[in-house]
């Protein structure tokens, strides 16, 4: 489903009281000197040996030099012209303490989940964490392309086709390169916000092992890695196995997670679907079991729902490289990954109507009809359990052939497949409704004392689940020819041309029925193929042969790519870039390009989730809603849209990099970036109060819809969560009807400045370093619908600043660093008694002690995340917080060795 992650939780947890939609945050940030424009690094490495052979991903040949992966260009051994590249080195990866690649990405301010503890869930909707540069299309399509060694990976999920970064264990990552500019001219679809490229280790000799234990309040975790390899000079083979496990954290385990905000001057969002429940007769509420008038039982739906689900991961990664001859190199990588996730959510709640014909009916006054709000926690347990398994594997062989004259042909094949299974425990709402209307003790539900109900009736209600499974497949082939066209005084004119074929398939099945009953399952099969052609040209106008003061170097590049989709048609995207060095230590750069994202199969031709979903309560209401409105039903129209158009963007940036020779160790860079993003694939923010405060969304909901309006909106779609729509108008009526189908909505226009300032200096006792890097948003405006008015997001729900700052030192065998992670606050509209959300600041510590004097190539590590145990900022909402979150203070102790 990818296009409506929050909605999907609603869609498939239709009967759980207090549906918890929590973005887990808090973080493992590592600020380093590597988080800067990497062009100087690449230039320094490639200029020293510009003629060396490179492997199929643009890496230096194993026998002649270190591996260099070039992100953002087709040309071997050169940096992308005019583009800012943010790098995270292997030292940064190890120091971050990241147990997964998702944690690692959360340390980069330009990535939308910066400052979070991102986690996949056991749900249909958000099983995979989607990195999102610039936070474009956060609730819609994929606007950031994630690669591994320059190629795509198979997607994961039942209603989502995004690659799961957690499949790549941090220990085999050599570095990560982030290009926060549009990249469709090189990579095709998805690269609107930019590209994230995980670059793995290519060679290994010996045995390497690491293990770590993490703990905090109500939390434990372990992770480890074992790598075995052999390097024989002309080639290398290694296999790496990684394991990670952590337990869950419930809302009740963290005091900042609360629905009752009265102590802070806010609203009490607790619900009446509790155990025991509440009866309403003739408009007067009576709390069970005493049934005193004008009383209600209230409970916090966050208490027994996970804010961080339990997870277990196994990963295997293997790499082979071999020089076959002086001109032919072979490279192959393969991986297998399994993630098992268990998520606890609040036990299912239920609202309905009981009449005097029910044998358990207790008269209150003269009314023969009563409304019931209850939870099944007393009989089914406090939490409902969802379990998911995500398996994936892939194989990527490639070969490079030197053709002479600095020309090379590179060929790559890429195959992948994933299997995804989700089982969400819930209740049979239809059976519960029928039991509430039962006329004998053998068939009726006793809402006053659930445990007194016939066990067979309870078993029928409990025997229900939301089931989904899917198989996704990926097959690709790529050819790239590149070399030098001619030599100018400034250097070689370089050209790369290529062609690519891409095929993907999604077979999915969803059933909402008794366990292991699939007679009513919705099956869907969708596939597409894409044929692409592309080219890139680099012209060095000035360089070593003709440069001078004020014009040391000037390079201009142009690239273009055409993609022909079997289902959505063709698109062509160009990009131009300029890099200018007036002095050796100062670089100016700029680029402009267009990018696109073709809607995924899950959002277009897949029909597995097209339905009308009924909720028997309404947790997401307007600010002026009556507290009793929570007891009224909610209708959600959901599903894909075959008519979706590609998302598009115009992107450009200008910036500089400065490494003054007069101050060795100092680096500074800044980049102004600008994105105009249109045709965003999204759904209205049905879980956010912004929906009701922003008039642009008025056409996507109907308050108090009539039966005729509800039936017209539903059409012939399957209705789940209730026997039929008419049943929602017996003794009550729906509070709201949401049209939450994926569609091309509006636009986002945003610009800002990325910045980095760092200093490193060797001392008599070791070294010192300091760094600050991040992004500052100057403007961000969005329109909810095409052609509609723009709203200023910086005045309602979006912060300007995200940064990391760190200081560190090495003293003998001891290395240490302290890092500040900062997410800026922002104003908020439509929230009762609150107009501003505070900033979120956490401090992390890292220490490493080299055991080389005792055990060669070994070290001990200590990470302390969120040293001061800071809570995330308060929000007067159903879960009580926003703008980041945290697991609390987490301590991790590790050991690492190689031999």
BALOKE-966005 format. One line per field, with one value per residue (C-alpha): residue number from 1; x negated, y negated, z. Coordinates in steps of 0.05 Angstrom, whole numbers. Each point is the difference from the previous one (the first is absolute). Layout:
<atoms>
setor = c(NUM|...)
east = c(X|...)
north = c(Y|...)
up = c(Z|...)
</atoms>
This chain:
<atoms>
setor = c(1|2|3|4|5|6|7|8|9|10|11|12|13|14|15|16|17|18|19|20|21|22|23|24|25|26|27|28|29|30|31|32|33|34|35|36|37|38|39|40|41|42|43|44|45|46|47|48|49|50|51|52|53|54|55|56|57|58|59|60|61|62|63|64|65|66|67|68|69|70|71|72|73|74|75|76|77|78|79|80|81|82|83|84|85|86|87|88|89|90|91|92|93|94|95|96|97|98|99|100|101|102|103|104|105|106|107|108|109|110|111|112|113|114|115|116|117|118|119|120|121|122|123|124|125|126|127|128|129|130|131|132|133|134|135|136|137|138|139|140|141|142|143|144|145|146|147|148|149|150|151|152|153|154|155|156|157|158|159|160|161|162|163|164|165|166|167|168|169|170|171|172|173|174|175|176|177|178|179|180|181|182|183|184|185|186|187|188|189|190|191|192|193|194|195|196|197|198|199|200|201|202|203|204|205|206|207|208|209|210|211|212|213|214|215|216|217|218|219|220|221|222|223|224|225|226|227|228|229|230|231|232|233|234|235|236|237|238|239|240|241|242|243|244|245|246|247|248|249|250|251|252|253|254|255|256|257|258|259|260|261|262|263|264|265|266|267|268|269|270|271|272|273|274|275|276|277|278|279|280|281|282|283|284|285|286|287|288|289|290|291|292|293|294|295|296|297|298|299|300|301|302|303|304|305|306|307|308|309|310|311|312|313|314|315|316|317|318|319|320|321|322|323|324|325|326|327|328|329|330|331|332|333|334|335|336|337|338|339|340|341|342|343|344|345|346|347|348|349|350|351|352|353|354|355|356|357|358|359|360|361|362|363|364|365|366|367|368|369|370|371|372|373|374|375|376|377|378|379|380|381|382|383|384|385|386|387|388|389|390|391|392|393|394|395|396|397|398|399|400|401|402|403|404|405|406|407|408|409|410|411|412|413|414|415|416|417|418|419|420|421|422|423|424|425|426|427|428|429|430|431|432|433|434|435|436|437|438|439|440|441|442|443|444|445|446|447|448|449|450|451|452|453|454|455|456|457|458|459|460|461|462|463|464|465|466|467|468|469|470|471|472|473|474|475|476|477|478|479|480|481|482|483|484|485|486|487|488|489|490|491|492|493|494|495|496|497|498|499|500|501|502|503|504|505|506|507|508|509|510|511|512|513|514|515|516|517|518|519|520|521|522|523|524|525|526|527|528|529|530|531|532|533|534|535|536|537|538|539|540|541|542|543|544|545|546|547|548|549|550|551|552|553|554|555|556|557|558|559|560|561|562|563|564|565|566|567|568|569|570|571|572|573|574|575|576|577|578|579|580|581|582|583|584|585|586|587|588|589|590|591|592|593|594|595|596|597|598|599|600|601|602|603|604|605|606|607|608|609|610|611|612|613|614|615|616|617|618|619|620|621|622|623|624|625|626|627|628|629|630|631|632|633|634|635|636|637|638|639|640|641|642|643|644|645|646|647|648|649|650|651|652|653|654|655|656|657|658|659|660|661|662|663|664|665|666|667|668|669|670|671|672|673|674|675|676|677|678|679|680|681|682|683|684|685|686|687|688|689|690|691|692|693|694|695|696|697|698|699|700|701|702|703|704|705|706|707|708|709|710|711|712|713|714|715|716|717|718|719|720|721|722|723|724|725|726|727|728|729|730|731|732|733|734|735|736|737|738|739|740|741|742|743|744|745|746|747|748|749|750|751|752|753|754|755|756|757|758|759|760|761|762|763|764|765|766|767|768|769|770|771|772|773|774|775|776|777|778|779|780|781|782|783|784|785|786|787|788|789|790|791|792|793|794|795|796|797|798|799|800|801|802|803|804|805|806|807|808|809|810|811|812|813|814|815|816|817|818|819|820|821|822|823|824|825|826|827|828|829|830|831|832|833|834|835|836|837|838|839|840|841|842|843|844|845|846|847|848|849|850|851|852|853|854|855|856|857|858|859|860|861|862|863|864|865|866|867|868|869|870|871|872|873|874|875|876|877|878|879|880|881|882|883|884|885|886|887|888|889|890|891|892|893|894|895|896|897|898|899)
east = c(0|-58|44|37|-40|39|66|-20|-6|71|23|-23|9|72|25|-58|16|-51|-31|-72|-34|-66|-62|-56|-56|-61|-69|-67|-33|-74|-25|-66|-45|23|69|-21|-8|-42|-24|-68|-11|18|-41|-61|5|16|-47|-59|13|51|-14|13|53|65|49|73|25|-54|-49|-74|-25|-16|-72|-18|34|54|74|33|74|25|71|37|-39|-10|-72|-57|-45|30|45|70|-7|33|31|-5|-15|8|-44|1|-65|-12|-28|65|41|-38|2|74|17|54|31|34|-10|64|-32|-60|42|35|-66|2|38|22|37|71|-4|-62|0|45|-5|33|30|39|65|41|53|24|-11|-67|-43|-60|-33|-3|-59|26|-50|31|62|35|63|-6|68|-2|-46|-74|-39|-68|-36|-38|-56|-51|-66|36|57|72|25|65|57|32|71|70|25|-67|-57|-56|-67|-12|-68|-3|-17|-71|-37|-43|-63|-8|11|-63|34|65|6|61|14|54|15|47|-31|48|-47|-47|44|71|61|2|-59|41|-29|-66|-38|-27|-53|-24|-70|-22|-69|-29|-59|-15|-56|5|54|36|50|40|52|39|50|48|44|45|64|45|-44|-54|-34|-57|-34|-62|-36|-48|-39|-46|-39|-61|-39|-48|-23|37|65|37|58|35|64|29|56|36|51|40|55|35|61|60|18|73|31|9|-76|-12|35|-1|48|68|70|18|-32|38|-61|-32|63|21|56|19|-1|13|54|61|-11|-30|3|49|39|52|75|40|75|45|-62|-28|-64|-9|-68|-4|4|35|43|2|31|-44|-63|-45|-59|-59|-65|-63|-4|-75|-16|-2|-20|-72|-37|-58|16|-40|-45|-48|-44|-46|-42|-51|-41|-54|-47|-46|-47|-50|-46|10|-52|-36|63|57|25|57|39|60|38|57|42|55|39|56|36|51|39|51|43|47|59|57|50|60|55|73|60|71|72|34|76|46|3|-72|7|-56|34|1|55|-21|60|54|-44|2|-63|-71|-65|-61|-74|-48|-67|-13|-63|31|11|-52|-57|-24|-34|15|-60|-21|-56|-37|-56|-38|-48|-41|-60|-37|-58|-38|-55|-38|-59|-44|-39|-55|5|-64|-8|30|66|36|64|36|56|43|57|42|51|39|62|36|54|41|50|42|51|36|42|67|73|58|42|58|1|-2|57|42|-17|21|67|4|64|-26|-57|-31|-5|-1|-57|2|-29|8|-46|-35|-29|72|12|3|-73|22|26|-65|-40|39|-13|-75|-10|-16|-61|-24|-44|-44|-56|-37|-57|-40|-50|-53|-42|-46|-53|-47|-54|-44|-55|-45|-66|-36|23|-57|-53|3|-51|46|5|38|70|36|62|44|59|43|64|39|58|40|56|39|60|45|46|40|58|40|53|41|32|-7|-71|-24|65|-11|65|12|-73|-16|-54|-39|-56|-34|-65|-35|-63|-42|-48|-50|-56|-46|-63|-48|-52|-55|-40|-61|-6|-57|-47|-71|-22|29|23|-28|16|75|13|-33|56|66|42|68|42|66|41|66|42|63|43|56|50|47|56|-10|-35|-66|-38|-65|-42|-62|-51|-58|-55|-59|-60|-47|-64|-28|-53|-27|34|67|54|66|53|71|49|70|43|69|20|60|30|44|56|-15|38|30|29|25|21|-1|71|-15|20|57|58|45|-27|47|-24|50|-31|-29|-68|-16|48|4|-21|73|24|42|-37|58|-16|-56|56|26|-24|-51|-1|-63|-1|-69|-39|-43|11|-20|5|-56|-50|-74|-23|-47|-50|-46|-62|-61|-55|-62|-54|-73|-53|-60|-60|-49|-73|-16|40|-13|57|54|56|63|56|69|52|64|51|68|54|66|38|66|53|-15|29|31|62|30|-31|59|-37|-21|39|-30|54|55|-39|-24|58|-37|20|74|20|-31|48|74|21|63|10|70|11|10|-67|-36|31|-18|-72|-6|28|-14|-61|-6|23|-39|8|76|55|21|2|73|-18|-40|64|36|0|-58|-31|-70|-41|-41|-12|-71|-18|-71|-15|-68|1|-42|13|-39|-70|-58|-45|-59|-70|-54|-74|-42|-62|-62|-58|-53|-70|-50|-69|-55|-30|-57|48|41|51|61|59|64|57|69|43|72|54|42|66|12|69|48|69|48|66|48|29|-27|12|23|-27|-67|-6|-62|-23|-51|59|34|-36|-69|-65|-56|-63|-31|-72|-53|-60|-56|-67|-50|-70|-49|-48|-46|43|64|47|61|53|63|55|59|61|48|69|28|68|58|68|62|72|65|-25|41|-41|-65|-30|-73|-39|-68|-66|-29|-72|-38|-73|-36|-68|-48|-65|-47|-61|-52|-21|-58|-51|35|40|-20|53|51|38|53|57|50|60|48|58|43|-47|47|61|37|74|25|41|71|59|72|19|22|-71|-28|-64|-28|-62|-42|1|-49|-8|-29|-71|-30|-69|-36|-64|-37|-63|-31|-58|-34|-52)
north = c(0|-47|-60|-4|29|-30|17|71|10|-24|42|66|-11|-19|25|-14|-54|-55|16|-22|-37|-18|-21|27|-49|-17|11|25|-58|-4|-66|5|-36|49|-33|-49|-8|60|-28|-22|71|33|-49|10|75|3|-55|38|58|-21|57|59|52|0|55|2|-48|-52|29|4|68|44|9|-73|-42|-11|9|-64|-2|-60|-20|-47|12|53|-19|39|-32|-70|-35|-22|-69|-57|44|2|70|15|57|45|39|69|-31|-39|63|36|-59|-12|65|11|69|-8|-41|-37|-25|-23|-41|-33|-33|-42|-67|-3|66|-9|50|-35|2|61|73|25|70|43|28|63|-36|-3|-74|-18|63|-35|-65|-45|-49|-67|-55|-69|34|-4|41|25|33|17|32|14|-63|25|55|50|39|51|-6|-41|48|9|52|39|-31|27|-1|21|-68|-34|10|-37|33|13|-31|42|59|-29|10|-60|41|13|-73|-35|-67|-34|-55|-45|-44|-49|-23|29|60|25|-19|55|49|-9|5|-16|-48|-64|-19|34|66|40|50|53|20|67|28|34|37|35|45|39|3|-59|2|-50|5|-51|-1|-58|-16|-54|-7|59|13|50|14|39|-1|32|13|54|-9|51|-15|13|-49|30|-63|6|12|9|39|-13|19|-41|20|-49|10|-52|4|-50|4|-46|-62|-13|-68|13|7|-73|-56|-48|47|-20|-15|-40|-69|-37|-7|-42|-40|43|47|67|47|63|45|33|66|29|62|-7|-42|-55|4|-59|-2|-59|-43|13|40|54|30|75|36|-49|-33|-67|-55|-51|42|31|47|-31|35|-19|38|-10|40|69|-19|2|-64|45|70|62|21|55|-4|49|-24|33|-39|27|-33|27|-39|29|-27|48|-33|-65|-30|40|-5|40|-19|31|-13|39|-8|32|-33|19|-48|24|-56|6|-60|-7|-47|-17|56|-7|-46|3|-45|22|2|48|7|32|66|16|47|-38|-68|-41|-53|-71|-44|13|1|68|-18|-13|-18|40|-18|53|34|75|-8|38|63|-5|-36|-72|2|28|30|-9|41|-10|34|-33|43|-25|20|-26|15|-52|23|-50|-3|-55|6|-48|-18|-40|-75|-10|29|51|41|18|50|17|47|-7|49|-2|29|-12|37|-39|26|-42|27|-52|25|-35|18|19|-63|32|58|-49|-41|63|25|-66|11|73|23|61|10|48|-54|-67|-45|-24|-71|-11|59|28|59|24|8|69|19|23|-70|-32|50|-18|-74|12|46|-55|-32|-46|43|-21|31|-21|19|-53|12|-44|13|-49|-4|-58|-18|-62|-22|-56|-31|-61|-33|-50|-35|-74|-41|3|76|56|-9|59|35|55|31|57|41|36|48|5|48|4|40|-2|57|-14|29|-30|34|-26|62|57|24|41|-12|-32|8|-75|-19|-54|24|-47|8|-58|-9|-50|-6|-62|-12|-56|-35|-53|-39|-46|-48|-35|-57|-27|-71|-18|45|17|-14|-69|-24|-57|-46|-14|58|62|46|-5|61|4|63|19|63|24|63|26|53|36|33|54|-28|-75|-20|-36|-56|-36|-36|-42|-28|-50|-14|-48|4|-60|-6|-71|23|68|-1|-30|30|-28|47|0|45|2|59|32|63|46|57|50|24|69|63|-1|-69|11|67|40|6|40|-57|-34|0|-39|6|-13|-19|4|-61|-66|-17|-55|-57|-75|-45|-20|72|24|51|47|0|51|51|-12|42|-24|20|2|10|28|31|-12|-38|25|-71|-27|-45|0|-49|-52|-52|-55|-3|-45|-18|-45|5|-2|42|-30|35|-57|19|-53|38|75|43|-53|13|-41|9|-28|16|-37|50|-10|51|-8|65|11|54|27|70|-2|6|-54|-1|35|11|-72|-61|-37|35|-41|-65|-4|-18|33|68|-17|43|63|10|-6|-12|37|31|24|72|-21|-37|60|49|-45|-5|75|22|74|4|54|-24|24|-14|1|44|-58|-75|-3|34|-63|-40|42|-38|-43|-28|-8|-60|-6|31|-6|8|27|31|-14|-55|-56|-56|-64|-28|-17|-59|-2|-27|-6|5|61|-16|33|-28|46|-1|55|-8|47|-13|25|46|22|-43|-45|-13|-40|-5|-29|19|-2|-33|-64|-7|-70|11|58|-8|53|4|57|3|-17|-73|-13|-54|11|6|-21|64|-36|-33|66|63|-4|-20|-38|30|69|7|42|-30|39|-6|56|20|57|8|59|62|-35|-34|-40|-44|-38|-15|-47|17|-58|-3|-70|-18|-29|-33|43|-17|35|29|-20|-39|5|-43|23|65|-3|21|69|5|63|13|65|24|48|30|50|32|33|67|7|4|62|27|-23|-33|-1|-54|-12|-49|-37|-39|-40|-27|-56|-9|-48|44|-57|10|-21|-64|-3|-1|-4|62|72|24|-63|-13|-18|-29|61|53|43|67|-38|6|62|27|47|38|34|36|5|41|23|53)
up = c(0|8|-16|65|56|58|-32|-10|74|6|-58|27|74|-7|67|47|50|-1|-66|11|-57|29|-39|43|7|40|-22|-15|-34|-16|-26|-36|-48|-53|-2|-52|-74|-21|-66|28|28|-66|-40|43|-8|-74|-24|28|-47|-52|-48|45|-17|39|14|-22|54|-12|50|-7|-20|59|-20|-10|52|52|-17|-22|-15|-37|19|-47|-64|-54|-11|31|52|0|49|-21|-30|38|53|76|26|73|23|61|7|29|63|7|-10|55|48|-10|35|-51|4|-67|-63|16|65|-40|-48|59|16|-64|8|-73|8|25|57|29|75|3|18|-64|1|-47|26|-6|-41|-71|-4|28|4|-30|20|-61|1|-24|-19|9|29|-68|-8|71|-3|-73|-51|3|-13|21|-38|44|-35|21|-39|-52|-16|23|49|1|40|63|27|-18|-21|-8|-50|35|14|74|19|62|-45|-6|66|21|9|-75|-19|-23|-4|-18|-52|-2|-60|22|-71|-52|-33|-53|-57|25|38|-25|45|74|4|9|68|-14|4|58|-19|49|-21|28|14|-62|27|66|24|65|52|31|57|41|54|40|57|10|59|28|40|-20|-60|-22|-66|-30|-67|-31|-64|-25|-65|-32|-63|-43|-42|-51|-35|-66|36|65|29|66|36|56|48|45|56|38|51|45|43|-1|38|19|7|75|5|-19|38|-59|-37|27|-24|62|-8|53|45|-55|-13|-58|-18|28|-60|39|-30|29|-35|64|42|34|-48|1|-13|-27|8|-18|-10|70|9|53|17|11|46|48|-54|37|-43|-36|8|-53|2|-36|-21|-37|-65|-3|63|-29|-71|-24|-14|-22|-24|13|-57|-20|-62|-35|-59|-45|-49|-47|-49|-54|-44|-50|-54|-58|-45|-9|-29|31|72|31|62|34|64|32|62|40|56|48|47|50|33|56|16|58|-7|46|6|-45|22|-20|-1|-14|22|48|5|51|-40|20|60|36|-9|65|0|16|6|-51|-63|-37|-39|26|-34|20|-2|24|-9|-4|43|58|-41|-56|36|2|-68|-69|-36|-71|-30|-65|-38|-56|-40|-59|-41|-59|-47|-40|-48|-42|-47|-28|-65|-18|-74|-6|-6|69|-23|41|-6|65|4|60|15|63|28|64|33|66|38|49|51|49|51|42|58|6|13|-43|5|-38|50|58|-29|-10|70|31|-35|23|34|39|48|-49|-54|36|23|72|-4|75|16|-61|38|13|-75|-29|-17|-69|-15|23|-41|-63|12|13|-60|-49|-31|-54|-44|-57|-40|-62|-45|-35|-56|-34|-62|-33|-53|-14|-50|6|-48|21|-18|-27|-64|-5|41|13|38|60|-3|-35|-28|31|-27|28|-35|25|-4|53|6|65|18|64|24|61|18|63|39|57|42|58|27|49|9|-60|-38|-67|-37|0|-13|-51|-48|-44|-50|-34|-40|-43|-42|-13|-57|9|-38|28|-12|37|-27|39|-30|39|-27|46|39|14|-71|-9|68|40|58|1|-48|28|-25|-36|-17|-33|-4|-30|8|-26|9|-34|35|-36|48|-24|43|9|-64|-12|33|-15|53|-10|48|-7|49|7|46|3|40|0|50|20|67|-20|-44|-26|-28|-26|-36|-28|-19|-4|36|7|38|-35|46|27|-19|70|-12|-71|-28|64|28|63|48|-37|49|47|70|58|69|57|33|-24|32|-51|6|-8|58|14|2|58|45|-14|-74|13|8|-70|-59|-52|-74|-41|-76|-17|-56|-61|-64|-69|-27|44|-36|15|54|-29|24|-24|45|1|48|6|52|19|33|34|30|13|-5|52|52|-11|25|-9|-50|-14|-49|-13|-52|-18|-26|-33|-15|-36|9|-36|-9|69|12|69|42|45|69|32|66|7|25|-59|-42|33|7|-72|-48|-58|27|6|-60|30|58|16|72|21|-69|-19|-19|-72|0|31|-50|-59|23|12|-67|-10|45|53|69|59|74|-2|-31|-45|0|21|67|18|2|52|66|-23|-64|-27|23|-64|-68|-27|-73|11|-68|-28|-51|-30|48|2|2|46|-13|48|4|52|17|16|39|29|40|28|28|16|29|21|68|42|37|-60|-36|10|-46|-1|-50|-11|-61|-18|-40|8|-37|-26|-29|-5|-30|-23|-35|17|-71|-68|-14|72|46|35|75|38|34|42|35|13|16|-32|32|-34|30|6|19|35|36|31|35|7|16|-3|59|-9|-8|23|-48|22|-29|23|-51|5|-43|-11|-32|0|28|-39|6|-3|-18|17|67|61|52|-40|-54|-1|2|34|-30|16|23|19|16|-17|24|-34|28|-31|32|-44|30|-49|55|27|-59|-70|-43|57|37|52|-14|43|-27|44|-40|29|59|36|-13|-34|-16|-69|-5|26|-47|22|-38|11|14|33|-39|-69|-36|15|53|36|34|59|24|-33|16|-48|15|-56|-21|-69|-26|-65|-10)
</atoms>
